[in-house]
C-alpha cells in the first residue's frame, strides 16, 4: 500500500525570502530597461512612449478609465468628443513620460540640460533664489518634472526632494543614485525625511515638492481642485508657516516632435501663505490648475486624485467600476 505524501507547508521565512528575490530580480530588470532606453535618442524614446499610450487606450485599462473619470470631473464643459480627444492625448503623453525615464536618468547631465529650449518666468526663479530664507519649488506631475532637477543643477543650486521609496530595493537604490548624481539630495516619505525638509528650509536652502499627491487622511485637508473637494497635503503649508519659506510653481512642458522641453516658473498668490491650512491648500490647487491649463494633456490624469472624498460622498472610481 502506498501512502500519499502530505503537502509540505512553506515556511513563512521562505516565503518572505522568495518575495525578496522576486523584487530584486524585477528591480534589476527595470534598471536594465531604463539603461537601454538611456542609450536611444529622445525621439525614439518618445515614439516608444506614444505606442505604450496607444496600447493603454485600446483596452479597458486602469490608466484609461481613471483618466476618463478625471477628465469628466474637471472638464464638464467640454463635449464628449473633446474629452475623448484629450483622453487619447493624455495617454500618449503619459506614455512618453514613462519612456523618457531612460533619457532623464541615462543621459549625461549636460546632455539632459541641453534639451531645455526656453525658460519662461526665469526672473521668478532668480528672485526666489535671492531670498535669504527657505525656498520651495512646487512641481506638479505635469510634463517631465525630472528635467527641473537638471536645470537647478545647471544653475549650481542644491535641491532636496522628497520621494516615496520603491517597493523593489535594488531599483530604489539605483533610482536614488541617479538623481543624486546630478546634485539632488533625496529624503524618503518618513518622519525623518520630513524633518530633513524642515531643516533644509531653516538653513535657507531649496526644496522641491510634488504638491498633487494624495496624502493620508490625517496629513491632508479637503480643498477645491478644479471644481471638486480634493484631499490636499498640509505639509507645504506647514513648511511655509514654520520656516518662513517662499514658494513658486515649476514644470517642464514637452515640445512637439521631440524638440525638447520648455521650463515654466509661475508665481504663487498671497493666500498660499495664509494661516488657515484650507485656504492655503485651495490656493496651491489653483496654482496647480494654472500650470495644467498650459498643457492639460501632459498632466498625470491617470492618477486617482479624487479617491478619498469627504464623508458621505462616493468614490468616483468605484462608482465608474474602474478596473
N, C-alpha and C positions, 0 to 999 in steps of 0.2 A: 504494500500500500504506500502510495506517495502522498506526503503531506504538502499542501500548498503553502509556500513561504509567505509569511506576513509582510506587507509592505513596510519598508524601513521609514521611520519618522525622520524628517530632515531637521537637523539641529538648527535652532534659531540663529546661533552664531554663524553656521554655514550659510544660511540664507542671507544674512547681513553681508558676509564676505562676498557672496556671489553678486549681490546688488552693487557692491563697491567695485568689483571687477568690471561689471557691465557698464557702469557710469564712467569708469576710467577709459574703457575701450571707446565708448561713444564720444567722450571728450577728445580723445586723440584723433578720431575720425573727423570731428568738427574742425579741429585745428588744421588737419591736413587739407580739408576742403577750402577753408579760408585762405590758407597759404597758397593753394593752387590758384584761387581767384585773384590773389595778390600779385600774380605774375602776368595777368592779362590786362589789356587796355581798359580804360573806363567804359568805352563804347561797348566792348564785348561783355563786360560785367553787367551793364545796364540792359543789354539785349537779353541776357540770361534772366535777369530780374523781371523783365517785361513778360517773358514766357511763363515764368512762375506765376505772375499775376493773372495771366490769361487762363492758366490751369485752375487757379483758385476760383475764377469767375465761372468756368464751365461746369462746375459741380456745386452741389449744395454744401459747401464747406462752412466751417465755423467762421472763418475770416469773412467770407462773403455775406453771411447772414447777420453777423454782428455789425458790419459796416452798413448794411441795408437798414437795420433798425436805427442806428445812429443818425444816418442821413435823413431818414423820415422824421426823426425827432427834431433835429436842428434846422432843417430846411423845409418846413411845411408849405412855404410859399412857392416852392419850385414845383413844376409839373412832374408827374411820374416819369416821363421820358427824360427830363433834365436830371432827375435823381439817378436814373439808370445809367446815364452817360457819366455822371460824377462817380457812381459806384465802379464802373469799368476803369475810369482813370485812376481812382483811388487804389484799386488792387494792383494795377500795373506799377504805379509809383511806389507803393509799399513793397512790391517785389523788387524794385530797383534798390530800395533802401537796404533790403536784406543782402542782395548780391554785392552791394558796394562795401560791405564789411571787409571783403578781401582787399580792395584798394586802400580803404581807410586804415587798415591795420598792417597791410603788407607792403605798401609803398614806403620809400624813404620820406621823412618829414618834409624835405624841401620839394619833393615831387608832389606830395599831397597839397601843400600850401600853394603850389603852382596852379592848382585847379581853381583857385579863387579869382574871380574876374573883377567884380566891383564890390565895394563895401558901402552900403547905404547907412547913413547915420553914424559914421565913424567918429564924428565930433562928440557924440553922446558917450561912446566908449572912452575917448580921450578924457572927457570931463569926469567920468566915473573913476578912472584910474588916477586922476589927480586928487581925488577926495582923500582926506587923511585917515578916515575910518575904514570899517569893513565894506566890502563891495560884493554884490551878488549879481550874477548873470542868470536870469530866469529863462531857461531854454526849453520850450515845449517840444513834444515829439512831432516835429514838423520839418520836412525836407530831410537833410542829413546833418544831425546835430553833432556827429563825431568831428566834422571838419572845423567846428568852432574851436576845439582844443588846439588844433594846429595853428589857427590864427593867433590865439593867445600866446602860444609858444614862440611864434614868429616875432611878436611884439616884445618878447623877453619878459613876460609876466608869468608868475607861478599861479596855478589854479588848483583848488581842491574840490573834488566832486564826490558825491555820494553815489554808491552803486549797490544794487541788490546782487549778492553773490550767486553765481550759477550753481545749479544742483550737481554739476559734474566738476569735481575739484581740479582735475587736470586741465580742463578748459578754463575754469575760473582763474587759475594761477597764470595761465598764458595770457588771458584777456587783460588781467591787471598789469602784467609785464609790458604788453604792447602799448597800453595807454600811458604807463609811466615812462616809457621810452621817449616820449615827446615832451616830458616835463610835468605831466599831471601827477597829483597826489590823490590817491583813492582812499576813501573811508567807507566801510560797509554800513548797511542799514541796521545798525545796532546802537545801543545806548552809548557805547564808547565812540562809535562813529559820529553820532550827533554831538557829543561833547567835543569831538575834534573839529567839527564845523564851527561851533561857537568860539573855540579858542582861535581858530584861523581868522574869524571876523574881528575878534577883540584885538588881534595883533595887526589889524588894518590890512589884511590880505584879501584875496579874491576867492569866492566860492561859486561853483556852478551848480545849479539845482534844476531838476526836471519837475516843474510845478503841476503837471497834469496827470500824475499817477494817483490812483485811488488809494487813500491811506486806510489803515484800520479805523474802525468807528471811533474809538476814544481819541485818535490822533487827528480827527478832522471835524469840520463844521459844514453844514449844508449852505451852499451859496449858489446863486444863479449862474449858470453857464449856458449861454446861447438859448435862453428861454426855459431852462429846466433846473430844478434843485439838484445840485451835484455835490457829493461828498468831496471836500477840498482840503488838502493838507494845511494844518495850522502852523507847521514848522517855519515856513517863510516869515509869517507874521511874528512868531516868537523870536526868530533871529534878528529881524529888523528892530523890534522893540527893545530887546535885551542888550543889543550890541551897538545900536545907533548906526547900523549899516545903511547903505543906499543901494538901490537896485534898478536895473533896466532889463528889457527883454532882448533875446538874441535867437536867431535861427538862420539856417542856410537854405536858400531856395535852389533846387536843381534846375539847371538851364536845359532847353531842348537840345536834341542831337548831340548829347554827351559833350556839350561845350564847357562844362564846369559848373561852378556854383557862385551865386551872389550871396553875400552876407548882409543881414539886416539887424540893426540895433534900433529898438523903439523905446520911447520914454514910458515911465510909469506915472500914473496920476497920483495926486496927493492922498487920495483915500487909501492907497496901499499902506500908508504909514499910520492909519487910524488906530486908536487904542482898542477899538472893537474888532475882534477876530473875524466876525462875519462880514463886516464892512470891508475889511482888508482882503478877505478871500474873494468877495464879489468883484473888487477892483482888479485883483490878479486874474480872475477868469475873464474879465473884459479885455485885459491886456492880451491874454492868450487868444481870444477871439479876433482881436485886431490883427494879430500875426497870421492867423488862419485865413483871414479874408484875402490876403495877398496871394496865397496859393492853396486853396482848400483841398485840392486833390492830393496834395503831398502830406496831409495830416494823417496820423495813425488812427483812422476811423475803425480799424479792425480790433481796437481795444474796448473792452466792456466798461466804458467810462461812467455809465449810469446804472451800474449793477445794484449798488446799495441806494435805497430810496428812504425818504422819511417814513415814519411809522404810518401804516395804513395805505401806502402807495405801492403798486405792484412793480416787480422786477420786469422791465420791458423785454428782456431777452428770454425770460421764461415764458412770458405771455406770447411771444413770437415763436416759441418752441425751437430756439436756436440750438443746433447740434452741440 
